[in-house]
Amino acid sequence: MLSYRNRLLLIGGVVTIAVLGTIFLQAPAPTLTVDQLMEDKAALIDEEVAVRGEIRDGSINETAMTFVLEGSEYDLLIDYSNAGSISNGLGDNRTVYAEGIFQYNDGIYVVEAETIKTSCPSKYEEEV
């Protein structure tokens, strides 16, 4: 029979391994800009991605549940029909974070988002 101390060490080891496994298996994808995602699009098709950008004026289609994120060089369609609630709603020129599967459908690149987060644009800007 294991001593109390050895049982605690064993339990601690199992918990540590479980926590590390969870962290490594569920590590979020790094957040990319629209341009970064589109420049590496071939490698990221059918992968889970996280992308941030600004919603193009007039691109929100509430019927189709889509909008366009703008980058400096590229644009990207976001389909949010499978996303849960959207924090603070959507609006033109609003900076958003979208997480989902990157697809190529009918000649169009699209992120089928499961998560959409909106916030103050300064939250996503790099410090200077």
N, C-alpha and C positions, 0 to 999 in steps of 0.2 A: 504494500500500500504506500502511496506517495505521502510524504510529509506535507503539512499545511503550506510550508514555504515553497516546496516544489510544485504543489498544485497551483499556487498563485503565479509562479513563474510560467507554468504551462499555459494557464488561462491568459496571462499577459501576452505570451508569444502568439497564441492563436488570434487574439484580438488585434494585435499589431499587424499580423499577416492579412487579416480580413480588411482592415482599414486601408493598408497599402494597396491591396488588390482592388478595392473599390475606387480608390483615387486613380490608379493607373487605367483601369478599365472604363471609367466614366469621365476621364479628363476631357474637358470641353475643347472643341477645336479652337485654334486661335482666331480672333476676330480679324477679318480682312476688309480692306476697302473694296469698293466695286471694281476699281482698276486692278488691284492685286488679284482678285478672284478671276476676272476675265483674262488677265495675262497668263494665268495658269489653268485655264478652263479645261483643257484636254485631260489633265491629271486629276481633276476634281469632279468630273461627271459622275453622277450616281453616288456621290459622297455626301456626308453630313458636313455642312459648312455654316459658319457664322460670318455675317457680312454687315457692314454699317455704311450708311450713306444718307443723302438728303432726298426727300420725296420731290420729284419734279412737279412743278405747278401744273395743275389740271389733270394729272395722271391717275388720280384715285378713281377707280371704278367700283362703286359699292355693290353693283349687281353681280359682276364677275368676281368681286373680292380680290382685286389686283391693284397694284400701283407700280410706278417705275422709280427705282433708286438711281440717282445720278452720281457718276464719278467725274473725274476731269476728262477722261478719254472715252469712257464706255458708259452705257446705261444697262440696267438689269431689271427684268420683270420679277416682281415678287407676288406670288399667289398666297394669300393668307386665308383661304377658305378652310384650311385645316387647323388654323391657329385658334387657341383659346381666346380669352379676353385680351384686349389690347389696352395696356396702361395709358391713360391720358388721351386716348383716341388718336386718330390720324389727321394730318393736316398738311397742306402744301408747304414746301420748304422746311419741313420738320425733319430733324435727324432721327433716324430709327436704326435699331438693331434687329436683324432677322436671322433666325436659325432654322435650318431645315435641309432638305435634300436638293442638291444642285442637279438640274435636269436639262436636257436638250430636247424640246418637243416641237415638232413641225417647224423647224428652222429657227426657233426662238430659245434662248437661254433663260431659264426661270429657276428661282428658288421656291420650292414648295414648302413654305414656312410652317413650322409647328409652333414657333415662338416669335412674337413681335413685341419689342419694347420701345417705347417712346420716352423721351426725356428732354431735359434742357440740353441744347446742342453743346454747351460747354462741357458736359460730362464726357463727351467723346473726343474732344479736342486735346491734342498733345500740349503739354506745358512748354512754354518757350523760355 
